[in-house]
Amino acid sequence: MNRRSFIKNSAIFIGGLSIAPSWPFTGNSLQFGWVTDIHYALAPVKWGRYYQENIVKLKEAVHLFNEKKVDFAIETGDFKDQTDPPVEHETLEYLKQVEAEFARYKGSRYHVLGNHDVDSLSKSQFLHQVENTGIDQDKSFYYFEKKGFRFVVLDACFKSDGKEYDHDNFDYRDTNIPEQELEWLSVVLKDSTSPVIVFVHQRLDGEGDLFINNSKKVRRVLEESNKVVAVFQGHDHKGGAQVINGVLYYTLKAMVEGTGKENSSYAIVTINANGEVIVEGYRKAENYEYAPNKQEAVV
């Protein structure tokens, strides 16, 4: 496990008003188990990705989630992968196998769509092979509530023309959250009487090939709600963390990179009643603490 780093939130004040979250917390705290970028497939090693080993890596993570009795488990995309060339029925089998291992978690579990989840499948095919506890199987973006927090799952697997990724019809550099989803997000945030945590596969905290194209617009929606504590992301296998305008963006390192359990990556995240977020990383995953009440004004 790596050394824990402490991130101090830097709130930006505009016209004398802070845009950092300022809601009262409910007095609850919770924990969730988190994995990302498993990329499971019976495929040969490529780019340092050991696709076939990740059932074993996931098994270790799920065992810990059960042992710690976390409140739920979530994976933030690229749950499975494919061979080259892909064979659809084989790809579906990889998905079934990795979902069966994830289902060993004895509690609520959730999925976020990643680009490789629809590399040779449709979104519907993927969603109808997995379980998002209490969520309609046709929904690729949704929210759920636990212990006084609202958790929002976004789907950025859309091209700039608004078309869904489907059967290899995508470019990982062309990833967007469409207007319809943004409108839905605005309503979900406005209606929430609880602090909000967001999950998405592709990164929202910058610009470039690994970031959502309209990330600035999405961040503006999150910030204006004054309710979002943190965004948890995958996709960028090296991971990272930063705070933008009072919102923590933490990117978990990929599970697929490297051979052996020592090269796995997973985390247990604790959200405390005062809004403090503690990411406890295992194997290669990094530890972080974030305290939104410890703010500095930047004028």
C-alpha positions in Angstrom: 0.0 0.0 0.0 1.4 3.4 -0.9 1.9 6.4 1.4 -1.2 8.5 2.0 -1.3 12.0 0.6 -3.4 14.8 1.9 -5.2 17.1 -0.5 -6.4 20.4 0.8 -9.4 21.8 -1.0 -8.9 25.3 -2.5 -12.1 27.1 -2.9 -12.4 29.9 -5.4 -14.4 33.0 -4.4 -16.2 35.0 -7.1 -18.0 38.1 -6.1 -17.6 37.2 -2.5 -19.4 33.8 -2.9 -17.7 30.5 -2.6 -18.5 27.9 -5.3 -17.2 25.1 -3.0 -20.0 22.8 -1.6 -21.5 24.3 1.6 -24.5 22.1 2.4 -25.0 20.6 5.9 -24.2 16.9 6.1 -26.6 14.5 7.6 -24.4 12.8 10.1 -24.0 9.6 8.2 -20.8 7.9 6.8 -20.3 5.0 4.5 -17.8 2.9 2.6 -17.8 1.5 -0.9 -15.5 -0.9 -2.7 -14.2 0.3 -6.1 -12.4 -1.3 -9.1 -11.8 0.0 -12.6 -10.4 -1.0 -16.0 -10.4 -4.8 -15.4 -10.4 -5.4 -19.2 -11.0 -9.2 -18.7 -10.7 -11.4 -21.8 -8.9 -14.6 -22.8 -6.6 -12.5 -24.9 -2.8 -12.5 -25.2 -0.8 -9.9 -23.3 -0.6 -6.5 -25.1 0.7 -3.1 -24.1 1.6 -4.6 -20.7 -2.1 -5.5 -20.1 -2.5 -9.0 -18.6 -6.2 -9.5 -19.6 -6.5 -13.1 -18.5 -5.2 -12.5 -14.9 -7.9 -10.2 -13.9 -10.5 -12.7 -12.6 -7.9 -13.6 -9.9 -7.2 -9.9 -9.2 -10.9 -9.1 -9.0 -11.4 -12.1 -6.7 -9.0 -10.6 -4.2 -10.8 -7.3 -4.2 -14.2 -8.7 -3.8 -13.0 -10.9 -0.9 -11.8 -7.7 0.9 -15.1 -5.9 0.1 -17.0 -8.7 1.7 -14.6 -8.9 4.7 -14.9 -5.2 5.3 -18.7 -5.3 4.7 -18.7 -2.1 2.6 -22.0 -0.6 1.8 -21.8 -1.3 -2.0 -19.3 -2.2 -4.7 -18.8 -0.4 -8.0 -16.7 -0.8 -11.2 -16.1 2.3 -13.3 -15.8 0.9 -16.8 -13.8 -1.3 -19.2 -15.1 -4.3 -17.2 -14.2 -6.6 -20.1 -12.3 -6.6 -23.3 -12.1 -8.7 -26.5 -9.7 -10.7 -28.7 -8.3 -9.5 -32.0 -10.3 -10.0 -34.2 -13.3 -10.0 -31.8 -15.9 -12.8 -31.8 -19.1 -11.6 -30.3 -20.3 -14.8 -28.5 -16.8 -15.1 -26.9 -16.9 -11.4 -25.8 -20.2 -12.0 -24.2 -18.8 -15.0 -22.4 -15.9 -12.9 -21.0 -18.5 -10.5 -19.7 -20.5 -13.3 -18.1 -17.4 -14.6 -16.4 -16.2 -11.4 -15.0 -19.7 -10.5 -13.8 -20.0 -13.8 -12.1 -16.9 -13.0 -10.1 -18.1 -9.5 -9.3 -21.4 -11.0 -8.2 -19.6 -12.8 -5.3 -19.8 -9.5 -3.5 -22.6 -9.9 -1.0 -24.3 -6.6 -1.4 -25.5 -3.9 -3.9 -23.2 -3.5 -6.9 -23.1 -1.1 -9.8 -21.5 -0.6 -13.2 -20.3 2.4 -15.3 -20.0 2.0 -19.0 -16.5 2.2 -20.5 -15.5 2.3 -24.1 -14.2 -1.3 -24.1 -17.5 -2.5 -22.7 -19.1 -1.7 -26.1 -16.1 -2.6 -28.3 -17.9 -5.5 -30.0 -21.2 -5.3 -28.1 -24.1 -2.8 -27.9 -24.9 -1.0 -24.6 -28.1 -3.0 -24.4 -26.1 -6.3 -24.6 -23.7 -5.2 -21.9 -26.4 -3.9 -19.6 -28.6 -7.0 -19.9 -25.7 -9.2 -18.8 -24.9 -7.3 -15.6 -26.8 -6.2 -12.5 -27.1 -2.6 -11.3 -29.0 -3.2 -8.0 -32.4 -1.7 -8.2 -31.9 0.0 -11.5 -33.7 -0.7 -14.8 -31.5 -2.7 -17.1 -32.0 -0.3 -20.0 -30.5 2.6 -18.1 -26.9 3.5 -18.9 -26.9 6.6 -16.6 -28.8 6.6 -13.3 -28.6 7.4 -9.7 -29.1 5.6 -6.4 -29.1 6.6 -2.7 -27.3 5.3 0.3 -27.1 6.6 3.9 -27.9 10.2 3.1 -25.8 10.5 -0.1 -26.9 10.5 -3.7 -24.7 8.6 -6.1 -24.9 9.6 -9.8 -23.5 7.3 -12.6 -22.8 9.0 -15.9 -22.4 7.5 -19.4 -19.9 9.4 -21.6 -19.9 6.7 -24.3 -21.3 9.0 -27.0 -19.7 10.4 -30.1 -19.8 14.2 -30.8 -22.7 13.6 -33.2 -24.7 12.2 -30.3 -24.6 8.6 -31.5 -24.0 5.9 -28.9 -20.9 3.8 -29.0 -21.9 0.5 -30.5 -20.1 -2.6 -31.9 -16.7 -0.9 -32.4 -18.3 2.3 -33.7 -16.4 4.6 -31.4 -13.2 6.6 -31.0 -11.9 6.7 -27.5 -10.8 10.3 -28.2 -14.4 11.3 -29.1 -16.3 10.9 -25.8 -19.1 13.1 -24.8 -22.0 13.6 -22.4 -24.9 14.6 -24.7 -27.4 17.4 -24.0 -30.2 15.0 -23.0 -28.0 13.5 -20.3 -26.8 16.9 -19.1 -30.4 18.0 -18.7 -31.1 14.9 -16.7 -28.0 15.5 -14.6 -29.1 19.1 -13.8 -32.5 17.9 -12.6 -31.0 15.0 -10.5 -28.7 17.5 -8.8 -31.3 20.2 -8.3 -33.8 17.7 -6.8 -31.2 16.2 -4.4 -31.5 17.1 -0.7 -28.3 15.2 -0.1 -24.6 15.6 -1.0 -23.7 14.0 -4.3 -21.0 11.6 -5.5 -20.4 11.1 -9.2 -19.0 8.1 -11.1 -17.9 8.2 -14.7 -15.4 6.2 -16.8 -13.6 8.8 -18.9 -12.0 11.8 -17.1 -13.8 15.0 -16.4 -10.9 17.0 -14.9 -9.0 18.3 -18.0 -8.6 18.2 -21.7 -7.0 15.8 -24.1 -7.5 12.3 -25.6 -8.4 10.7 -22.2 -10.9 13.4 -21.2 -14.6 13.9 -22.0 -14.8 16.5 -24.8 -17.4 18.7 -23.1 -15.9 18.2 -19.6 -15.9 22.0 -18.9 -19.6 22.1 -19.5 -20.2 19.1 -17.3 -18.0 20.5 -14.5 -20.0 23.7 -14.6 -23.2 21.8 -14.0 -21.6 19.9 -11.1 -20.2 23.1 -9.5 -23.4 25.2 -9.9 -25.4 22.6 -8.0 -23.2 23.3 -4.9 -23.8 19.7 -3.9 -21.1 17.5 -5.5 -18.4 16.3 -3.1 -16.3 14.1 -5.5 -16.1 12.5 -9.0 -14.5 9.0 -9.2 -13.1 8.1 -12.6 -11.2 5.4 -14.5 -10.0 5.2 -18.2 -6.6 6.8 -17.5 -4.6 3.7 -16.3 -2.0 5.7 -14.5 -4.5 7.3 -12.1 -4.3 10.7 -10.5 -6.2 13.2 -8.3 -6.9 16.9 -8.2 -9.5 19.4 -6.8 -11.2 21.8 -9.1 -13.5 24.5 -7.6 -14.3 22.5 -4.5 -14.8 19.1 -6.2 -12.4 16.2 -5.8 -11.6 14.3 -9.0 -9.9 11.0 -8.2 -8.8 8.6 -11.0 -8.2 5.0 -9.8 -5.3 3.1 -11.4 -6.3 0.3 -13.7 -6.4 -3.3 -12.5 -5.3 -4.7 -15.9 -1.8 -3.2 -15.9 1.0 -5.6 -15.0 1.3 -9.3 -14.1 0.5 -10.8 -10.7 -1.6 -9.7 -7.7 1.1 -7.2 -6.7 0.2 -5.3 -9.9 -3.5 -5.1 -9.1 -5.3 -1.9 -8.1 -8.5 -1.4 -6.1 -9.8 0.8 -3.3 -12.2 1.2 -0.4 -13.5 4.7 -0.2 -14.9 6.2 3.0 -17.1 9.3 3.0 -17.4 10.7 6.5 -20.2 12.8 8.0 -18.2 16.0 7.7 -17.6 15.5 4.0 -14.1 14.1 4.4 -13.2 11.6 1.6 -10.7 8.9 2.4 -9.4 6.7 -0.5 -7.7 3.6 0.9 -5.7 2.1 -2.0 -4.6 -1.5 -2.2 -1.8 -3.0 -4.3 -0.8 -0.2 -6.7 -3.7 2.1 -5.9 -2.8 5.4 -4.2 -4.2 6.6 -0.8 -5.7 10.1 -0.6 -7.6 12.2 2.0 -9.7 15.1 1.1 -11.3 17.5 3.6 -13.7 20.0 2.0 -14.1 22.0 5.2 -10.4 22.9 5.1 -10.6 25.6 2.5 -8.4 28.5 1.3 -9.7 31.4 -0.6 -8.0 32.2 -3.9 -9.1 35.7 -5.0 
